[in-house]
C-alpha cells in the first residue's frame, strides 16, 4: 500500500511542476527546450531550491533575469505574508 501512496504523491507533485512550468512559460515566453530543462530541474531540486539556486541552472541570461524578477516578486509577497 505504501508504495502506491508514494507513487500517487510523486504523480501529484509532478503535475504541480508541469503547471508551474506552464505558468512560467506563459509569463516569460519559454521555448520547449527551456520548459523541459526547467521541468527536470523542478523534479530534481523542487521549486524552492530551483529559485534559490537559479544561478546554477544552465539557462539563457535573458531567461535567468526574468526568473530572478519572478523570484523577487515571490520574496516580496512571502515577506508581506510573514508580517500579517
C-alpha positions as CSV (number, residue, x, y, z in Angstrom):
1,X,0.0,0.0,0.0
2,X,2.7,2.5,0.9
3,X,4.4,2.2,-2.5
4,X,1.1,3.2,-4.2
5,X,0.7,6.2,-1.9
6,X,4.3,7.3,-2.7
7,X,3.6,6.9,-6.4
8,X,0.5,9.0,-6.2
9,X,2.3,11.7,-4.3
10,X,5.1,11.8,-7.0
11,X,2.4,12.0,-9.7
12,X,0.7,14.9,-7.9
13,X,4.0,16.6,-7.3
14,X,5.0,16.2,-11.0
15,X,1.6,17.5,-12.1
16,X,2.2,20.6,-10.0
17,X,5.7,21.0,-11.5
18,X,4.1,20.8,-15.0
19,X,1.6,23.5,-14.0
20,X,4.3,25.7,-12.6
21,X,6.4,25.4,-15.8
22,X,3.3,26.2,-17.9
23,X,2.7,29.3,-15.9
24,X,6.4,30.3,-16.2
25,X,6.2,29.7,-19.9
26,X,3.1,31.9,-20.2
27,X,4.7,34.7,-18.1
28,X,8.1,34.8,-19.7
29,X,7.6,33.1,-23.1
30,X,9.7,30.0,-22.7
31,X,10.6,27.8,-25.6
32,X,10.0,24.0,-25.5
33,X,13.7,23.1,-24.6
34,X,13.8,25.6,-21.8
35,X,10.4,24.4,-20.4
36,X,11.8,20.8,-20.4
37,X,15.0,21.9,-18.7
38,X,13.1,23.8,-16.0
39,X,10.8,20.8,-15.5
40,X,13.7,18.5,-15.0
41,X,15.3,21.0,-12.5
42,X,12.0,21.1,-10.6
43,X,11.8,17.3,-10.5
44,X,15.4,17.2,-9.2
45,X,15.5,20.2,-6.9
46,X,12.0,21.2,-6.1
47,X,10.5,24.6,-6.7
48,X,12.0,26.4,-3.7
49,X,15.6,25.1,-4.4
50,X,15.2,25.9,-8.0
51,X,14.6,29.5,-7.2
52,X,17.3,29.5,-4.5
53,X,19.9,28.2,-7.0
54,X,18.9,29.9,-10.2
55,X,22.5,30.8,-10.9
56,X,23.5,27.1,-11.1
57,X,20.8,26.3,-13.8
58,X,22.1,26.5,-17.4
59,X,19.6,28.9,-18.8
60,X,20.0,31.9,-21.2
61,X,20.9,35.2,-19.5
62,X,17.5,36.6,-20.5
63,X,15.6,33.8,-19.1
64,X,17.6,33.8,-15.9
65,X,17.0,37.6,-15.4
66,X,13.2,37.1,-15.9
67,X,13.2,34.2,-13.4
68,X,15.2,36.3,-10.9
69,X,12.4,39.0,-11.3
70,X,9.8,36.4,-10.5
71,X,11.8,35.2,-7.5
72,X,11.9,38.8,-6.2
73,X,8.2,39.1,-6.5
74,X,7.7,35.9,-4.7
75,X,10.0,37.0,-1.9
76,X,8.2,40.3,-1.5
77,X,4.8,38.6,-1.1
78,X,6.3,36.0,1.2
79,X,7.7,38.7,3.4
80,X,4.4,40.5,3.4
81,X,2.6,37.3,4.4
82,X,5.0,36.8,7.3
83,X,4.2,40.3,8.6
84,X,0.5,39.7,8.6
